Amino acid sequence: KKDIPAVNFIIHEIHCRRNIEICPYCSDSIPKSEMKNHIESEHVQVTCKCRMEMESSLLKDHEASSCPLRPVLCQFCDIPLAFNKLQEHELYCGARTEPCGRCGRNVLLRELKEHPRLCG
């Protein structure tokens, strides 16, 4: 799968046929001695805590960016929650009030960032 000088092509081809395999799952060129380990570490099916099945090589990215059970922080109270519970929690949490330091009015937490522009 790479350009080889014509002078070396026959020797290179013999070497590749003896030592390299194409992975049936990802089509990468893998040394024959490492193929079993490659398949076990990259392509074995695992189950995430959210019960979704995927290849083990994809689990880390899934857990970090798309798992509904990944931990995230509430923007109002910094409590860690599961991503799928965040919206409901923030609706409740953002409806709490805090007094404004300038005007003294009680302001919803979700409006606290914009409030200083409005209270003058």
C-alpha positions as a printed Julia matrix, in Angstrom:
120×3 Matrix{Float64}:
   0.0     0.0    0.0
   3.0     2.29  -0.36
   5.2     3.39  -3.23
   8.29    1.21  -3.57
  11.22    1.85  -5.9
  10.96   -0.54  -8.87
  14.44   -1.89  -8.12
  13.32   -3.13  -4.68
   9.81   -4.2   -5.61
  10.33   -7.98  -5.9
  12.28   -8.23  -2.64
   9.75   -6.0   -0.9
   6.81   -8.04  -2.19
   8.37  -11.29  -0.97
   8.99   -9.75   2.44
   5.41   -8.48   2.69
   3.83  -11.77   1.65
   5.83  -13.57   4.34
   5.47  -11.08   7.18
   2.44   -8.84   6.69
  -1.31   -9.48   6.81
  -4.23   -7.2    6.05
  -6.6    -6.93   9.0
 -10.04   -8.2    7.93
 -11.74   -5.57  10.13
  -9.85   -2.32   9.49
  -7.72   -3.18   6.42
  -4.51   -2.02   8.13
  -1.25   -3.75   7.31
  -0.22   -5.67  10.43
   2.81   -7.9   11.01
   1.61  -11.53  11.07
   3.16  -12.03  14.49
   1.03   -9.2   15.91
  -2.29   -9.93  14.16
  -3.87  -11.89  17.03
  -2.93   -9.18  19.54
  -4.17   -6.46  17.15
  -7.58   -8.1   16.77
  -7.91   -8.74  20.52
  -6.91   -5.21  21.49
  -8.57   -3.2   18.71
 -11.54   -5.18  17.41
 -12.92   -7.26  20.27
 -16.5    -6.26  21.14
 -16.98   -4.62  24.55
 -20.07   -3.29  26.29
 -20.11    0.22  27.73
 -21.83    0.97  31.04
 -24.7     2.4   28.93
 -25.1    -1.1   27.43
 -23.98   -0.08  23.94
 -21.68   -2.58  22.22
 -18.67   -1.46  20.19
 -15.09   -2.31  19.32
 -12.71   -1.78  22.23
 -10.74    0.8   20.23
 -13.84    3.04  20.09
 -14.78    2.81  23.77
 -12.56    5.63  25.06
 -13.93    8.18  22.57
 -17.49    6.99  23.21
 -17.12    7.38  26.97
 -15.62   10.87  26.55
 -17.99   12.37  24.0
 -21.17   10.42  23.23
 -22.04    8.09  26.11
 -25.33    9.2   27.73
 -23.86    8.2   31.11
 -20.63   10.22  30.78
 -20.04   12.55  33.72
 -20.63   16.28  33.17
 -20.81   19.23  35.55
 -23.91   21.36  36.17
 -23.15   24.9   35.02
 -24.88   26.33  38.09
 -23.7    24.17  41.02
 -20.72   22.18  39.61
 -22.21   18.87  40.79
 -21.14   15.96  38.53
 -24.1    14.26  36.84
 -24.7    11.74  34.06
 -25.15   13.57  30.74
 -28.66   12.17  30.26
 -29.74   13.72  33.61
 -28.13   17.13  33.04
 -30.93   18.94  31.2
 -33.57   18.06  33.79
 -31.22   19.0   36.65
 -30.23   22.35  35.08
 -33.89   23.31  34.55
 -34.43   22.87  38.28
 -31.04   24.18  39.42
 -31.11   27.26  37.16
 -34.49   28.26  38.59
 -32.93   28.91  42.01
 -32.29   32.57  42.84
 -29.41   34.58  44.19
 -29.36   38.26  45.17
 -27.66   40.62  42.71
 -24.63   42.36  44.24
 -25.56   45.67  42.59
 -29.33   46.06  42.73
 -30.17   43.53  45.46
 -32.95   41.86  43.42
 -33.26   38.09  43.49
 -32.17   36.81  40.07
 -32.56   33.33  38.58
 -29.19   31.56  38.37
 -29.73   30.92  34.66
 -30.12   34.7   34.12
 -27.31   35.78  36.45
 -24.68   36.14  33.69
 -26.79   38.58  31.67
 -28.31   40.4   34.64
 -25.48   42.95  35.18
 -26.22   44.44  31.73
 -29.88   44.84  32.65
 -29.63   46.18  36.2
 -27.44   49.11  35.14
